[in-house]
């Protein structure tokens, strides 16, 4: 996958950008910690993805840079998946 934007503020997070049909999507993962494992018997190991969210964006919410080729109009939307209850 082509690196679309490298933001210094995101370097410690499991987050990335993808481009699709004239808009950009910010994807964020939440991974299991030791505390999550103790609180939820469905989880198996630390680092396991337990939630993910994908949000349409025009700008990087961390540094404010507008993405090259991003449409000027956008219908706000997101997709959320919670894998911690499976």
N, C-alpha and C positions, 0 to 999 in steps of 0.2 A: 504494500500500500504506500502510496506517495505521501510524504510528510507535508501536510497542508499548512501548518502553523506550529511553530515551536515557541511556547510561552514559558518564560522562566518561572512564572508563578505556578505552573502546573507540573513541574518536573518531579515532585514527590507524590503526586496523585496518580491513580490509575485512570487517566482521562486522555481522550484523543478526539480529533476532528475528522470527519469524513465529508465528502462533497457528493451531492446527488441532485440532479435535475434543477440546477440553478440555486440551490440553497445549501447551507452547511449544517451539519449535525454535530453537536457536542455530546459525546458519550462519556458517561461516568460509571465506574464500577465501585461497589462497596464490597470489601473482602472481609472474611471472618477473622476475628481476633480470638485470643484465648478466652476472653470474657464471653464472646458470642457462643463459643463451643460449650461453655458451662451452662449457659442459659437456654440453649436450644438443642435438644437431642437429635434433631434431623441433620445437623451439620456434622461433617466428618473430619475436616482438617483446617488448620489455619491457612489463610490465603485463598480459600475457596470463595468464588464469587457468590455473594448472597443477594445482591440487588444490583440492578443496572437501570439507568435512565438515559434516554436519548432525547435531546432538545434541539429544535430548529433554532439557529442563530444567524445573525448578520454580522455581528462583531464578537470578538473574544471578550467574554465577561470579566476576564482577569486583567487584561492590559488595555482594552478598548480599541484595538486595531480592527479596522473593517477588512473583511476578507475580499481579496481580488476576485471579481466575477460573481459576487453575491448579488442576488436580486435586491432591488430597493423595496419591494413589498414582500410581506411574509405573513402567513396565517399562523399565529402562535399554536404550537402543538408539542406534545411530548409523548413518549412511550415509556412505561415503567414496568419492570419485571421484578418480582420478589421470589427468589429461589429458596428462601430460608424455610419455607413451609412444605417443601416437597418430600 
